[in-house]
């Protein structure tokens, strides 16, 4: 599961970064979306939440013996949700560690 926002999914060269910095922001694109890291993190958390909801729904359907849902599909959905949650947890832990490091710096 790629937790990066679509605009950052492909790596950019230094020329690409310069073009992105020089390009004006599209106002219609920014409506309803936060810019920068907070928006990307919020989108990633929503994606993880959706994956967890989907896996829970598939688990219920398997337990109710729904013939339209396979056990393999359910197990893959559970693993995707688990990996996404672990990735989000690692990002959160690194953010807390970075905050702690900055707060402990001597001025």
N, C-alpha and C positions, 0 to 999 in steps of 0.2 A: 504494500500500500504506500503510495507516494503522498507524503504529508505536505509537500511543498505546494504553494498556490500555483495555478496554471502559468502565471507570468514568470515564475522562477523555476519551472520544471526542466527547462533546458539550460545548460550552462552557457554563459555569455563570455565573449572575449572582452578585452579592455576596450576595443572599439565599440562593441555592442553596449557596454556599460556607459560609455560616453554618450552614445546616441540616446539611450534611455534617460540619462540625466538631462540632456538638452531638450528632449521632446516635451511639449506642454502636456499637462494632465488633462484628460478628457473629462469634462464635468459630468457627463451622463454616466460614465463608468464609475465615478466616485460616489454617486448617489446611493445611499443605503449600505455602503461598504466603508469600513475603516481602512485607512492607508497604513502601510508599513507592517511592522511585526505584529502589533495587536490584532489587526485584521486577519493576517495570515494564521496566527495562532487560534483565533476564534473559529475560522473556517476549518482548521485541522481538528479542533475539538468537536465541532459539529459533525464532521465526517466520522470520527471515532464513535460518537454517540449513535449515529445512524447505523454503523456497522454492528454495534452491540445490540441495538433494537432488532435489526434484521436477524441476527443469530438467535436471539431469544424467541422471536416469532417462529423461526424454523425449528427450534428445539420443541416448542409447544406442538407444532404440526406433526413432528415425528412421534412425539409421545401419544398424540391422538391417532396415530397410525394412518395419517393422510397418505394415500398412494401417490399423490402428485409430487411429494417431497422425498428426495432420496437422502439416505444417511450420509453419503459422501458429500453431497452439497452442504448439508448441515455442518459437518465436521470442518469443511473448508471455511465456511462462514464464521465458525467459532474461532478458528485459528487466525483469520484475518482480524477479527475484533480484538483478540488477545494481543497480537503483534502491534496493532495500532495503539492500544491502551498502553503497552509497555513503552512504545516510542514517545507518546505524549508524557508519560511519567518521567522518562529520562530527560526530556526537554525541560520539564518543570524543575527537576532536581538540579539541572545545570544552571537554570535561571536563578534559583535560590542560592546556589553556591557562588555564582557571579555577584549577586547582590551582597552576600556576606563578605566576599573578598573586597568589594568596593567600599563597604561600610567600615571595614577594618583597616583601610589604608590610612596612613598618617599624612596629614596635610602639612 
